[in-house]
């Protein structure tokens, strides 16, 4: 038996936000941006030790979900979190898994 649940737009958008964070690399990017305010792609590649195309792909997902924004700085784009709530969500998730069972 399937029960249809009427979910309002806010809950639906919150679920989309969590879906965008549901990748270890995207979560690591958010945590890196939380720690350093702004990062360009090559800094994220170096910090996370993953290939540049993979970082760029995940940055596109985070931008599409409106969790990060990019600011052009010469030839580079510097990425930052849209607001502090995103940093709290990521930090709280990591803190939660560190809690004793």
C-alpha positions as protocol buffer text, in pm:
chain_id: "A"
residue {
  index: 1
  type: UNK
  ca { x: 0 y: 0 z: 0 }
}
residue {
  index: 2
  type: UNK
  ca { x: 139 y: 337 z: -99 }
}
residue {
  index: 3
  type: UNK
  ca { x: 45 y: 645 z: 98 }
}
residue {
  index: 4
  type: UNK
  ca { x: 82 y: 975 z: -82 }
}
residue {
  index: 5
  type: UNK
  ca { x: 218 y: 1248 z: 137 }
}
residue {
  index: 6
  type: UNK
  ca { x: 145 y: 1611 z: 61 }
}
residue {
  index: 7
  type: UNK
  ca { x: 482 y: 1775 z: 110 }
}
residue {
  index: 8
  type: UNK
  ca { x: 507 y: 2152 z: 87 }
}
residue {
  index: 9
  type: UNK
  ca { x: 764 y: 2329 z: -129 }
}
residue {
  index: 10
  type: UNK
  ca { x: 997 y: 2412 z: 161 }
}
residue {
  index: 11
  type: UNK
  ca { x: 1034 y: 2047 z: 255 }
}
residue {
  index: 12
  type: UNK
  ca { x: 1081 y: 1951 z: -109 }
}
residue {
  index: 13
  type: UNK
  ca { x: 1357 y: 2214 z: -150 }
}
residue {
  index: 14
  type: UNK
  ca { x: 1525 y: 2100 z: 172 }
}
residue {
  index: 15
  type: UNK
  ca { x: 1529 y: 1745 z: 38 }
}
residue {
  index: 16
  type: UNK
  ca { x: 1694 y: 1870 z: -283 }
}
residue {
  index: 17
  type: UNK
  ca { x: 1957 y: 2051 z: -74 }
}
residue {
  index: 18
  type: UNK
  ca { x: 2033 y: 1732 z: 117 }
}
residue {
  index: 19
  type: UNK
  ca { x: 2047 y: 1535 z: -208 }
}
residue {
  index: 20
  type: UNK
  ca { x: 2309 y: 1779 z: -340 }
}
residue {
  index: 21
  type: UNK
  ca { x: 2517 y: 1717 z: -27 }
}
residue {
  index: 22
  type: UNK
  ca { x: 2475 y: 1338 z: -49 }
}
residue {
  index: 23
  type: UNK
  ca { x: 2817 y: 1280 z: -204 }
}
residue {
  index: 24
  type: UNK
  ca { x: 3138 y: 1241 z: -5 }
}
residue {
  index: 25
  type: UNK
  ca { x: 3327 y: 1470 z: -244 }
}
residue {
  index: 26
  type: UNK
  ca { x: 3059 y: 1741 z: -247 }
}
residue {
  index: 27
  type: UNK
  ca { x: 3046 y: 1730 z: 131 }
}
residue {
  index: 28
  type: UNK
  ca { x: 3426 y: 1757 z: 142 }
}
residue {
  index: 29
  type: UNK
  ca { x: 3412 y: 2059 z: -92 }
}
residue {
  index: 30
  type: UNK
  ca { x: 3158 y: 2229 z: 135 }
}
residue {
  index: 31
  type: UNK
  ca { x: 3374 y: 2159 z: 441 }
}
residue {
  index: 32
  type: UNK
  ca { x: 3679 y: 2297 z: 259 }
}
residue {
  index: 33
  type: UNK
  ca { x: 3488 y: 2614 z: 170 }
}
residue {
  index: 34
  type: UNK
  ca { x: 3369 y: 2641 z: 529 }
}
residue {
  index: 35
  type: UNK
  ca { x: 3729 y: 2631 z: 649 }
}
residue {
  index: 36
  type: UNK
  ca { x: 3872 y: 2871 z: 391 }
}
residue {
  index: 37
  type: UNK
  ca { x: 3584 y: 3101 z: 283 }
}
residue {
  index: 38
  type: UNK
  ca { x: 3689 y: 3095 z: -83 }
}
residue {
  index: 39
  type: UNK
  ca { x: 3872 y: 2846 z: -300 }
}
residue {
  index: 40
  type: UNK
  ca { x: 3943 y: 2817 z: -670 }
}
residue {
  index: 41
  type: UNK
  ca { x: 3937 y: 2483 z: -851 }
}
residue {
  index: 42
  type: UNK
  ca { x: 4312 y: 2416 z: -834 }
}
residue {
  index: 43
  type: UNK
  ca { x: 4311 y: 2481 z: -457 }
}
residue {
  index: 44
  type: UNK
  ca { x: 4026 y: 2232 z: -412 }
}
residue {
  index: 45
  type: UNK
  ca { x: 4206 y: 1978 z: -632 }
}
residue {
  index: 46
  type: UNK
  ca { x: 4519 y: 2011 z: -419 }
}
residue {
  index: 47
  type: UNK
  ca { x: 4337 y: 2004 z: -84 }
}
residue {
  index: 48
  type: UNK
  ca { x: 4114 y: 1708 z: -170 }
}
residue {
  index: 49
  type: UNK
  ca { x: 4364 y: 1518 z: -387 }
}
residue {
  index: 50
  type: UNK
  ca { x: 4116 y: 1442 z: -665 }
}
residue {
  index: 51
  type: UNK
  ca { x: 4130 y: 1512 z: -1040 }
}
residue {
  index: 52
  type: UNK
  ca { x: 4028 y: 1858 z: -1163 }
}
residue {
  index: 53
  type: UNK
  ca { x: 3746 y: 1734 z: -1392 }
}
residue {
  index: 54
  type: UNK
  ca { x: 3587 y: 1556 z: -1097 }
}
residue {
  index: 55
  type: UNK
  ca { x: 3605 y: 1866 z: -877 }
}
residue {
  index: 56
  type: UNK
  ca { x: 3456 y: 2078 z: -1156 }
}
residue {
  index: 57
  type: UNK
  ca { x: 3171 y: 1829 z: -1204 }
}
residue {
  index: 58
  type: UNK
  ca { x: 3081 y: 1840 z: -836 }
}
residue {
  index: 59
  type: UNK
  ca { x: 3111 y: 2220 z: -824 }
}
residue {
  index: 60
  type: UNK
  ca { x: 2850 y: 2233 z: -1104 }
}
residue {
  index: 61
  type: UNK
  ca { x: 2612 y: 2024 z: -894 }
}
residue {
  index: 62
  type: UNK
  ca { x: 2662 y: 2246 z: -589 }
}
residue {
  index: 63
  type: UNK
  ca { x: 2614 y: 2561 z: -797 }
}
residue {
  index: 64
  type: UNK
  ca { x: 2303 y: 2414 z: -957 }
}
residue {
  index: 65
  type: UNK
  ca { x: 2163 y: 2351 z: -610 }
}
residue {
  index: 66
  type: UNK
  ca { x: 2250 y: 2712 z: -520 }
}
residue {
  index: 67
  type: UNK
  ca { x: 2471 y: 2602 z: -229 }
}
residue {
  index: 68
  type: UNK
  ca { x: 2784 y: 2774 z: -360 }
}
residue {
  index: 69
  type: UNK
  ca { x: 2855 y: 3072 z: -581 }
}
residue {
  index: 70
  type: UNK
  ca { x: 3148 y: 3165 z: -799 }
}
residue {
  index: 71
  type: UNK
  ca { x: 3322 y: 3501 z: -826 }
}
residue {
  index: 72
  type: UNK
  ca { x: 3553 y: 3572 z: -1117 }
}
residue {
  index: 73
  type: UNK
  ca { x: 3901 y: 3681 z: -1009 }
}
residue {
  index: 74
  type: UNK
  ca { x: 4107 y: 3735 z: -1323 }
}
residue {
  index: 75
  type: UNK
  ca { x: 4127 y: 3402 z: -1502 }
}
residue {
  index: 76
  type: UNK
  ca { x: 4006 y: 3203 z: -1201 }
}
residue {
  index: 77
  type: UNK
  ca { x: 3669 y: 3156 z: -1038 }
}
residue {
  index: 78
  type: UNK
  ca { x: 3672 y: 3168 z: -660 }
}
residue {
  index: 79
  type: UNK
  ca { x: 3397 y: 2958 z: -501 }
}
residue {
  index: 80
  type: UNK
  ca { x: 3230 y: 3024 z: -167 }
}
residue {
  index: 81
  type: UNK
  ca { x: 2928 y: 2904 z: 27 }
}
residue {
  index: 82
  type: UNK
  ca { x: 2606 y: 3095 z: -35 }
}
residue {
  index: 83
  type: UNK
  ca { x: 2537 y: 3123 z: 339 }
}
residue {
  index: 84
  type: UNK
  ca { x: 2649 y: 2992 z: 676 }
}
residue {
  index: 85
  type: UNK
  ca { x: 2357 y: 2747 z: 700 }
}
residue {
  index: 86
  type: UNK
  ca { x: 2524 y: 2520 z: 446 }
}
residue {
  index: 87
  type: UNK
  ca { x: 2839 y: 2512 z: 659 }
}
residue {
  index: 88
  type: UNK
  ca { x: 2634 y: 2422 z: 966 }
}
residue {
  index: 89
  type: UNK
  ca { x: 2454 y: 2139 z: 788 }
}
residue {
  index: 90
  type: UNK
  ca { x: 2782 y: 1987 z: 667 }
}
residue {
  index: 91
  type: UNK
  ca { x: 2956 y: 2036 z: 1001 }
}
residue {
  index: 92
  type: UNK
  ca { x: 2664 y: 1897 z: 1199 }
}
residue {
  index: 93
  type: UNK
  ca { x: 2650 y: 1588 z: 977 }
}
residue {
  index: 94
  type: UNK
  ca { x: 3018 y: 1517 z: 1040 }
}
residue {
  index: 95
  type: UNK
  ca { x: 2981 y: 1586 z: 1413 }
}
residue {
  index: 96
  type: UNK
  ca { x: 2683 y: 1349 z: 1427 }
}
residue {
  index: 97
  type: UNK
  ca { x: 2877 y: 1054 z: 1284 }
}
residue {
  index: 98
  type: UNK
  ca { x: 3156 y: 1115 z: 1537 }
}
residue {
  index: 99
  type: UNK
  ca { x: 2911 y: 1078 z: 1827 }
}
residue {
  index: 100
  type: UNK
  ca { x: 2929 y: 751 z: 2018 }
}
residue {
  index: 101
  type: UNK
  ca { x: 2658 y: 506 z: 1923 }
}
